[in-house]
Amino acid sequence: MRSSRLFLLAAWMLFALALHAAAPARAGEVADRVRASGVLRVCIWPDYYGITYRHPRTGQLSGIDIDLSAALARDLGVTLQYVDSSFTQLIDDLRGDRCDVAMFAVGRLPQRLDKLAFTQPYLQSDIYAITTRANRVVREWDDIDRPGVLVAVQAGTFMEPVMAASLHRAQMVVVQPPATRERELQAGRVDVFMTDFPYSRRLLDNADWARLIAPSRPFHVLPYAYAAKPGDAQWLAQLDAFVARIKADGRLLAAARRHGLEPIVAR
């Protein structure tokens, strides 16, 4: 009997701990922590060219959200700490308090809206295709969804659910790290991969074998925003006010121009 009570007590404690870990932030919790610690922890994806990119040789970070996260820290009067994340880790990292805000052009996807809080958009991008210059299977956008075509998407990106719903004849290939879409394409294991405007710049700027295919008409334009743990209206209001300020004072446009992203600035 005693062992049964102990078992039930242990089960209840584990359940309570799980509820506490999954609970949303209390009002002002994140803002208070940032102010008290003097540190802003920013989740980034360090492989996002033009957004939050870590150079493989120098280790130096660059991109629009490296510039703008520094601007946010200055506005708040705190120091900055980066936390490596990804689109697959994003929700767990924010809800698990590994970082205070995700600043790497996070798409406002339906499956994220009920798990995270978002600012107003600051960028927006359609989907683009990348193939090789030598590829004869996919020459234009309408060639993509055809029988026998292998279409790659990066796991966890918004292209994955969009292309799953959009492709009717082609076969979708989900690329899981450490594999990359570029290597799969160059190896001939896929015919084309789908990406957004910022990532397409990486290929066009650095790979002479890459060819961009733009949609012939708007395909799936997605707004990008900053994301935070839900339940803290005060913190979200501070982040949203920051986005409004950088739009109004020109810092957003200036940063976008520095990184070749002016065409996708959300006005």
Secondary structure, DSSP 8 states (H G I E B T S, - for coil): -HHHHHHHHHHHHHHHHHHHHHS---TTHHHHHHHHHTEEEEEE-TEETTTEEE-TTT--EESHHHHHHHHHHHHHT-EEEEEE--TTTHHHHHHTTS-SEEEEEEE--HHHHTTSEE---SEEE-EEEEEETT-SS-SSGGGSSSTT-EEEEETTSTHHHHHHHH-SSSEEEEE-TTS-HHHHHHTTS-SEEEEEHHHHHHHHHH-TTEEEE--SS----EEEEEEE-TT-HHHHHHHHHHHHHHHHHSHHHHHHHHTT-GGGB--
